[in-house]
Amino acid sequence: MLLIKNGKIFTMAGKTYENGYILIDKGKIIETGNGSWEPGSRTCQSEADKSCDSSQLKIIDAKGRYVLPGFIDAHCHVGMWEDAVGFEGADGNEMTDPVTPHLRAIDGVYYKDRSFAEALEYGVTTAVTGPGSANVIGGQFAALKTYGNRLEDMILKEPVAMKVAFGENPKTVYGGNKKSPMTRMATAAILRENLIKARQYKQKLEDYYKDKEKNQKPDFDMKMEALLMVLNGEIPLKAHAHRADDILTAIRIAKEFNLKITLEHCTEGHLIKDILLEEGIPVVIGPSLSDRSKIELRNQSLKTPGILSKAGVKVAIMTDHPVIPLKYLGLCAAMAVKEGMPEEDALKAITINAAEIAGISDRVGSIEAGKDADIVIFSGHPFEFRSKVDMTIINGSVVYERCENE
């Protein structure tokens, strides 16, 4: 068992403890509260509680420091583009076919990339990573812990979403080679075409299993199999869209096929905030600290997260690593606060909101009983520029501890 005590705990579950404790066992949070906790003072409520062995209790004294759930980046490409490597480490875009739903992030991630270790030093414990936006349908994202001895140890959930892209990127990659898509019309048509094919594939499978004597089983199609998860509502479309018209096209197609969707980047989301609120679609905004490197970013603003969150839209903030290094996720949120985003909303944008949008909030995103013990102890408020991470805990184990002279 592990006890964290005397911390200013932001649970991100509606409670803040000025002097609280967190009790952890077997990698899970089993109790939180205000004040002190003493062995034998609690009442076992479940079999998990009864298995706790207080004789093996280890204690971390937070000494009044800030304690939060580990930060979550809801959209990045960490491990897909290796740090300081170049082409040999670039495994995020299969730019030979605009339709690649069968590609899986876990087969492209270099788990030893030092960006994961750097993330631990800045309190980022989960990264939702996957293919880039070269293709209309890019492939499957995965949620990874930022610590593990092998990739399999890091997987939190896989897949979590299907990447699709609108706007300049697919046009640039394929139009430059005189291949489709060269226009926004073609991008939308290619996505629709493959969703229709997947729907037909699904129907043939259902007909076959209803009556195997009457109906023939369709030939196996790996791409269509991957898209079945989208059609069945198991995972959402993770739609790369910067410009307002591209955002609306993504929404239009999702509604046509009755699909779950999250809006990624959403650079011009502040221009259509009422529509986003009406549609009830969550957004993952960023990278806002980067330059306006292409035309569709001309309305990029650090004010966008605050405008949308104040309007009632559920917002997460991303780094889009390697565009902005994963370790600077907290800085991205702090800059959003500087430009008008309420502090609590910004904290949610890199904890519980990010977890809910990624479909992993049953495991991470808040400090609550039953969730993974992914916890960070900061020297001061995490949005204070000079604050440092003193300790990072993942699955109940200390995976980073700052030396006193750092």
Buried (B, 14 or more C-beta within 10 A) or exposed (E): BBBBBBBBBBBBBEBEBEBBBBBBBBBBBBBBBEEEBEEEEBEEEEEBBEEBEBEEBEEBEBEEBBBBBBBBBBBBBBBBBBBEEEEEBBBBBBBEBBBBBBBBBBEBBBBEBEBBBBBBBBBBBBBBBBBBBBBBBBBBBBBBBBBBEEBEEBBBBBBBBBBBBBBBBBBEBBBEEEEBBBEBEBBBBBBEEBBEBBBEBBEBBEBBEEEEEEBEEBEEBEBBBBBBBBBEEEBBBBBBBBBBBBBBBBBEBBEEBEBBBBBBBBBBBBBBBEBBBEBEBBBBBBBBBBEEEEEBBEBBBBBBBBBBBBBEBBBBBBBBBBBBBBBBBBBBBBBBBEBBBBEEBBBBBBBBBBBBBBBBBEBBBBBBBEBBBBBBBBBBBBBEEEBBBBBBBBBBEBBBBBEEEE
